[in-house]
Amino acid sequence: MPSRRTHLKRRHGCLVCKARKVKCDLQRPACSHCSKRGEYCVYNTDEYRSIQFIVYMDNSKSRGYDYGAPYRSNNVLLTPSPSPPSSHTHTHIPCYSPLPRHVFNTELSLLEHYTSRVSFTLTDREDVQNLYASLVVDMSFEKTFLAHSILATAAVHKMHTESMTEDQLSHCQYLSLHHQNAAMALIRLQVADLTAENCEALYISAGLIFILNLTCAPLANPSMMIDRFVELCELARGAGAVIEQSSPTLKTGRLKAFFNFVKWDHPMSGSGDQPARTPLSAKLEKTVESLPSEMDHLKDIYRAALRCLNITITAVIANRAHPAIIFMWFVILDRQYITLVAARDWVALQILECYGEYARCLPERWWSRQWGRDLVLGVRCVLENQNETNISSFQSQELETCVTG
């Protein structure tokens, strides 16, 4: 009787083979199984303990989700890219195409980029910068949707701040879309069951996803900025809902520094700081009050939007270290006003143009570059196309009180 061949059990195989319960040949930097399948190859050593294995395991377990099934595509709302305008705003990408493999893997490189560079660009507050670079990263090892959000943000930041070849830019864009799709699929599941245990990670992820959509590719038609604004309002309101439902946990827990700012209705000292009734908003107030009687049912909506805008500008001035507060206007806007903007109501659009003029005065950030200018251009394009003979779009003028950083 022939002797039975002994099987040498390998205890140092890659984590991917262990997860699939197959024998690993221990090849470095990638074993033959991972090489053939185009998989991540991660070994259980200190230098390979990184975020990318969490990403791999999540994708392996989640192939039932929209982003997880092989050989299918998924719609991406907006394409984050600094590349020239394209003829569309929806991009189709393979949802589970294998990502390129490197010694330390692409994800580890993106994580390092986020920690060392991106985290310091999201706010001017040093204590909050430190939270982005440390606590938020630690949270991402437990919350996979946050890990995907971080990696997508890092990829977009590289695209906007580094010189790249066309191939590198395309690869970075693919990474950002891949991780954004994955993050959104998982966030939808988490939002349905908001708890004290997941609300912090959801809040951070919602903010990062908002930034990703804010930095999307230029649009072929400037008037499409109106649709983008409406989409961003919905994203911002989603983040606002998380804050509202989890307020005690967020504002007193580990992320309380994120909410350490002067109240929005803070009475400003000194007339020089008061943003109310600048030439733009004062002109709009007169326009609203002079509307014909058949538009009386809309006047309260217009007035409320202008009040929200003035409160937001006051908050920006009072909290110069929180540049993103300018986008909180999206959260406090009444949904009726957003509906009017989507319908291209000419008064609602002029209020939006006024907001865009304020946004143009903010210090330039990689995640909001040209936002105010593009929004103003989009509004003017729509107003011109409406051929309203009794309405003229606002002309560019220097704001007497300009929000500065």
C-alpha positions in Angstrom: 0.0 0.0 0.0 1.6 3.3 -1.1 2.4 5.6 1.7 0.1 8.6 2.1 1.7 11.9 1.0 2.1 14.2 3.9 0.6 17.7 3.6 2.7 20.6 5.0 0.2 23.0 6.5 1.2 26.6 5.8 0.6 29.0 8.6 2.0 32.0 6.9 -0.1 32.2 3.8 -1.6 35.4 2.6 -4.9 36.6 4.2 -6.7 36.4 0.9 -6.0 32.7 0.5 -6.9 32.1 4.1 -10.3 33.8 3.6 -10.9 31.7 0.5 -9.6 28.5 2.3 -7.1 27.6 -0.5 -3.4 26.7 -0.3 -1.0 29.7 -0.6 2.4 29.3 -2.3 3.8 32.3 -0.2 5.2 34.1 -3.2 6.0 37.8 -2.7 4.9 40.4 -3.3 1.8 38.4 -4.4 1.1 34.7 -4.4 0.2 32.9 -7.6 -3.5 32.6 -6.7 -3.9 36.4 -6.2 -1.8 37.1 -9.3 -4.0 34.9 -11.5 -7.2 36.4 -10.0 -6.0 39.9 -9.9 -6.8 40.0 -6.2 -5.2 42.0 -3.4 -2.4 39.9 -1.8 -2.0 40.8 1.9 0.2 38.9 4.3 -0.3 38.8 8.1 2.8 40.8 9.0 3.0 44.2 10.6 3.9 46.0 7.4 0.8 44.6 5.7 -1.7 45.2 8.4 -3.6 48.0 6.6 -6.9 49.2 5.5 -6.9 47.3 2.2 -7.6 43.9 3.7 -10.7 45.3 5.3 -11.7 46.6 1.9 -11.0 43.1 0.3 -13.0 41.3 2.9 -15.9 43.7 2.6 -16.0 43.3 -1.2 -15.8 39.5 -0.8 -18.7 39.4 1.6 -20.8 42.0 -0.2 -21.1 40.8 -3.8 -24.8 40.8 -3.5 -24.7 44.6 -3.3 -24.9 46.8 -6.5 -21.2 47.5 -6.4 -20.1 44.0 -5.6 -21.3 41.7 -8.4 -18.8 40.9 -11.1 -19.2 41.9 -14.7 -21.9 44.5 -13.9 -21.8 48.2 -14.0 -23.0 50.8 -11.5 -24.1 54.4 -12.0 -22.0 57.0 -10.4 -23.9 60.3 -9.6 -21.0 62.6 -10.4 -17.5 62.1 -11.8 -14.7 63.5 -9.5 -12.1 64.7 -12.0 -10.2 67.8 -12.9 -10.2 66.7 -16.5 -11.8 68.7 -19.3 -15.6 68.8 -19.5 -17.3 65.7 -20.9 -20.6 65.3 -22.5 -22.2 63.6 -19.6 -22.2 63.5 -15.8 -22.7 59.8 -15.3 -19.8 57.5 -15.6 -20.1 53.7 -15.8 -17.3 51.7 -14.3 -16.7 48.0 -13.5 -18.0 47.6 -9.9 -15.6 44.8 -9.0 -12.8 44.9 -11.4 -9.6 44.0 -9.6 -7.5 47.0 -8.5 -3.8 47.1 -9.4 -1.5 45.4 -7.0 1.7 46.9 -5.5 4.0 45.8 -2.7 2.2 47.8 -0.1 -1.0 48.0 -2.2 -2.6 51.1 -3.6 -4.9 51.5 -0.6 -2.1 51.7 1.9 -0.6 54.5 -0.3 -3.9 56.3 -0.3 -4.3 56.0 3.4 -0.9 57.4 4.0 -1.7 60.3 1.6 -4.9 61.0 3.5 -3.2 60.9 6.9 -0.2 63.1 6.0 -1.8 65.6 3.6 -5.6 65.5 3.1 -6.5 65.6 6.7 -4.8 69.0 7.1 -6.8 70.6 4.2 -10.3 69.9 5.5 -10.3 72.5 8.2 -8.1 75.3 9.6 -8.6 74.1 13.2 -5.6 72.2 14.4 -7.5 70.1 16.9 -9.9 69.0 14.3 -7.1 68.3 11.8 -5.6 66.0 14.4 -8.9 64.2 14.7 -9.1 63.7 11.0 -5.6 62.3 10.9 -5.9 60.0 13.9 -9.3 59.2 15.4 -11.1 59.2 12.0 -8.5 56.8 10.6 -8.8 54.5 13.6 -12.6 54.5 13.2 -12.2 53.4 9.6 -10.7 50.1 10.6 -14.0 49.2 12.3 -16.3 50.9 9.8 -15.7 49.8 6.3 -17.9 52.5 4.7 -15.7 55.1 6.3 -12.6 53.4 5.0 -13.9 53.6 1.5 -14.8 57.3 2.0 -11.3 58.1 3.2 -9.7 56.3 0.2 -12.0 57.9 -2.3 -11.2 61.4 -0.8 -7.4 60.7 -0.9 -7.6 59.7 -4.6 -9.5 62.8 -5.5 -7.1 65.0 -3.6 -4.2 63.5 -5.5 -6.0 64.2 -8.8 -6.5 67.9 -7.9 -3.1 68.6 -6.4 -0.5 66.5 -8.2 0.9 66.5 -11.7 -0.1 63.2 -13.3 0.2 61.5 -16.7 -3.1 60.6 -18.4 -2.8 57.0 -17.4 -2.1 58.0 -13.7 -5.1 60.4 -13.8 -7.4 57.7 -15.2 -6.2 55.2 -12.6 -6.7 57.6 -9.8 -10.2 58.5 -11.1 -11.1 54.8 -11.2 -10.0 54.3 -7.6 -12.0 57.3 -6.4 -15.2 56.0 -8.2 -14.6 52.4 -7.0 -14.4 53.4 -3.3 -17.2 56.0 -3.5 -19.5 53.4 -5.0 -18.6 51.0 -2.2 -19.0 53.6 0.5 -22.4 54.7 -0.8 -23.7 51.1 -0.9 -22.7 50.5 2.7 -23.9 53.9 4.0 -27.4 53.2 2.7 -27.5 50.1 4.8 -26.2 51.9 7.9 -28.5 54.9 7.7 -31.5 52.6 7.9 -30.3 51.7 11.4 -28.7 54.8 12.9 -27.2 54.1 16.4 -24.8 55.7 18.8 -22.3 53.1 17.7 -22.3 54.1 14.0 -23.4 57.7 14.0 -19.9 59.2 14.3 -18.5 57.3 11.3 -21.7 58.1 9.3 -21.3 61.8 10.0 -17.6 61.8 8.8 -18.5 59.7 5.8 -21.3 62.0 4.8 -19.0 65.0 5.0 -16.4 63.3 2.8 -18.9 62.1 0.3 -20.2 65.7 0.0 -16.7 66.9 -0.7 -16.3 64.2 -3.4 -19.4 65.4 -5.2 -18.4 69.1 -4.8 -15.1 68.4 -6.6 -16.7 66.7 -9.6 -15.7 67.3 -13.2 -16.7 70.5 -15.0 -20.0 70.3 -16.8 -20.4 70.6 -20.5 -23.4 72.9 -20.0 -23.0 75.5 -17.3 -26.7 75.5 -16.6 -26.4 71.9 -15.3 -24.8 73.5 -12.2 -28.4 74.0 -11.0 -29.0 70.3 -11.0 -25.7 69.8 -9.2 -26.7 72.3 -6.6 -30.0 70.4 -6.0 -28.1 67.1 -5.6 -25.7 68.6 -3.2 -28.6 70.0 -1.1 -29.9 66.5 -0.8 -26.5 65.2 0.3 -26.1 68.0 2.8 -29.5 67.4 4.2 -28.6 63.8 4.7 -25.6 64.8 6.8 -27.9 67.2 8.7 -30.3 64.4 9.4 -27.5 62.4 11.0 -26.6 65.3 13.1 -30.1 66.0 14.2 -30.9 62.4 15.2 -27.5 61.8 16.9 -26.9 65.3 18.3 -26.2 64.3 22.0 -23.7 61.6 20.9 -21.9 63.7 18.3 -21.7 67.0 20.2 -20.6 65.5 23.5 -18.6 62.5 22.3 -15.2 62.0 20.5 -16.1 64.4 17.7 -17.3 67.3 19.9 -14.5 69.5 18.5 -16.2 69.4 15.1 -19.1 71.3 16.6 -17.0 73.8 18.6 -18.0 77.0 16.8 -19.8 80.2 17.6 -23.6 79.9 17.2 -25.0 80.9 13.8 -27.2 83.6 15.3 -24.3 85.1 17.2 -24.7 88.9 17.5 -21.6 90.3 15.7 -19.8 93.2 17.4 -18.9 96.2 15.3 -20.7 97.2 12.1 -17.7 96.3 10.0 -18.4 92.6 10.5 -22.1 92.7 9.7 -22.8 91.0 6.4 -26.5 91.8 6.4 -28.0 94.0 3.6 -25.0 94.0 1.3 -25.8 95.5 -2.1 -26.7 92.1 -3.5 -29.0 90.9 -0.7 -30.6 94.4 -0.3 -31.4 94.5 -4.0 -33.0 91.0 -3.8 -35.1 92.0 -0.8 -36.5 94.9 -2.8 -37.1 92.6 -5.8 -39.1 90.2 -3.6 -41.2 92.9 -2.0 -42.0 94.4 -5.4 -43.3 91.2 -6.9 -46.9 91.3 -8.2 -49.7 90.1 -5.9 -50.1 86.8 -7.8 -46.7 85.8 -6.5 -47.6 86.5 -2.8 -47.7 82.8 -2.0 -44.0 82.6 -2.9 -42.7 85.6 -1.1 -42.3 83.9 2.3 -40.2 81.2 0.6 -37.9 83.8 -0.9 -37.7 85.8 2.4 -36.8 82.6 4.3 -34.0 81.7 1.8 -32.5 85.2 2.2 -32.7 85.0 6.0 -30.9 81.7 5.8 -28.2 83.2 3.6 -27.6 86.1 5.9 -27.4 83.8 8.9 -24.9 81.6 7.1 -22.6 84.5 6.1 -22.7 85.7 9.7 -21.6 82.3 10.8 -18.8 82.1 8.3 -17.4 85.5 9.5 -17.7 84.4 13.1 -16.0 81.0 12.5 -13.2 81.7 10.0 -11.5 78.5 10.9 -14.5 76.5 9.7 -14.5 77.3 5.9 -17.1 74.6 5.2 -19.8 76.4 7.1 -20.6 78.2 3.8 -22.2 74.9 2.7 -24.4 74.6 5.7 -26.8 76.9 3.8 -27.7 73.8 1.9 -28.9 72.1 5.2 -31.0 74.9 6.6 -32.7 75.8 3.3 -36.4 75.0 3.1 -37.2 72.2 0.7 -39.8 74.4 -1.0 -37.0 76.8 -2.1 -34.9 73.9 -3.4 -37.9 72.8 -5.4 -38.2 76.3 -6.9 -34.5 76.2 -7.9 -34.9 72.9 -9.5 -37.9 74.3 -11.5 -35.7 77.3 -12.6 -37.8 79.9 -10.8 -36.1 83.2 -11.7 -36.3 84.8 -8.2 -35.0 81.6 -6.5 -32.2 81.5 -9.1 -31.2 85.1 -8.3 -31.0 84.3 -4.6 -28.8 81.4 -5.6 -26.6 83.7 -7.6 -26.3 85.9 -4.5 -25.0 82.9 -2.6 -22.6 82.2 -5.4 -21.2 85.7 -5.2 -20.5 85.2 -1.5 -18.9 81.8 -2.1 -16.5 83.4 -4.6 -15.1 85.5 -1.8 -14.0 82.5 0.2 -10.3 81.5 0.3 -9.7 78.9 -2.4 -9.7 75.2 -1.3 -8.9 72.2 -3.4 -12.4 70.9 -2.6 -14.3 74.1 -3.5 -12.1 75.5 -6.2 -14.2 77.7 -8.5 -17.4 76.6 -6.9 -18.8 80.1 -6.5 -17.8 81.2 -9.9 -19.2 78.1 -11.6 -22.5 78.5 -9.7 -22.9 82.1 -10.7 -22.1 81.2 -14.3 -24.7 78.4 -14.3 -27.4 80.7 -12.9 -26.7 83.4 -15.4 -26.8 80.9 -18.2 -30.3 79.7 -17.2 -31.6 83.3 -16.7 -30.3 84.3 -20.2 -32.0 81.3 -21.7 -35.3 82.1 -20.2 -35.4 85.3 -22.2 -37.1 87.2 -19.4 -37.3 90.7 -20.9 -38.2 92.3 -17.5 -35.4 90.7 -15.6 -31.7 91.3 -15.9 -29.2 89.1 -14.2 -27.0 90.7 -11.6 -23.8 92.1 -12.9 -20.5 91.4 -11.3 -19.8 93.9 -8.6 -17.4 94.1 -5.7 -19.0 93.2 -2.4 -18.8 95.9 0.2 -18.5 93.2 2.9 -16.6 90.3 1.5 -16.1 87.1 3.4 -12.4 86.5 3.8 -10.3 83.8 5.4 
